Amino acid sequence: MSPKGRPTNDPKVLNTRIRLSEDDVKRLEYCHQKTGFTKSEIIRMGIQEVYNKLKK
């Protein structure tokens, strides 16, 4: 059986479940619609932004 999805050098094999308020979901959906990024990509960008601020 061939692998599914696009080949990548950074496979996403781990899952994390989070709880969000209705406001958080609305903000995430707004960001998704305005940018065209997936919700996962937006969450990863947020993690990267916080990480970069902490590393300074």
C-alpha positions as CSV (number, residue, x, y, z in Angstrom):
1,M,0.0,0.0,0.0
2,S,1.4,3.4,-1.0
3,P,1.6,6.2,1.6
4,K,-1.2,8.8,1.6
5,G,-0.7,12.5,1.3
6,R,2.1,14.6,0.0
7,P,5.7,13.7,0.7
8,T,7.3,15.9,3.3
9,N,10.5,16.3,5.2
10,D,8.5,17.2,8.4
11,P,5.8,14.5,8.8
12,K,3.0,15.3,11.2
13,V,2.6,12.0,13.1
14,L,1.5,13.2,16.5
15,N,-1.9,14.3,17.6
16,T,-2.9,16.7,20.3
17,R,-6.4,17.4,21.5
18,I,-7.3,20.9,22.8
19,R,-10.3,22.5,24.2
20,L,-11.4,25.9,22.9
21,S,-14.1,28.4,23.8
22,E,-16.6,29.4,21.3
23,D,-14.8,32.8,20.9
24,D,-11.5,30.9,20.2
25,V,-13.2,28.8,17.6
26,K,-14.6,31.9,15.9
27,R,-11.2,33.6,15.9
28,L,-9.6,30.5,14.5
29,E,-12.2,30.2,11.7
30,Y,-11.8,33.9,10.9
31,C,-8.0,33.5,10.6
32,H,-8.6,30.5,8.4
33,Q,-11.0,32.3,6.1
34,K,-8.9,35.4,5.8
35,T,-5.5,33.7,5.2
36,G,-6.4,30.4,3.5
37,F,-4.2,28.6,5.9
38,T,-5.5,25.4,7.5
39,K,-6.5,25.7,11.2
40,S,-3.6,23.4,12.0
41,E,-1.2,25.7,10.2
42,I,-2.6,28.7,12.1
43,I,-2.2,26.9,15.4
44,R,1.4,26.0,14.5
45,M,2.2,29.6,13.6
46,G,0.9,30.7,17.0
47,I,3.1,28.1,18.8
48,Q,6.1,29.3,16.7
49,E,5.4,32.9,17.6
50,V,5.2,32.3,21.3
51,Y,8.3,30.1,21.2
52,N,10.3,32.8,19.3
53,K,9.3,35.4,21.9
54,L,10.4,33.1,24.8
55,K,13.7,32.3,23.1
56,K,14.7,36.0,22.9
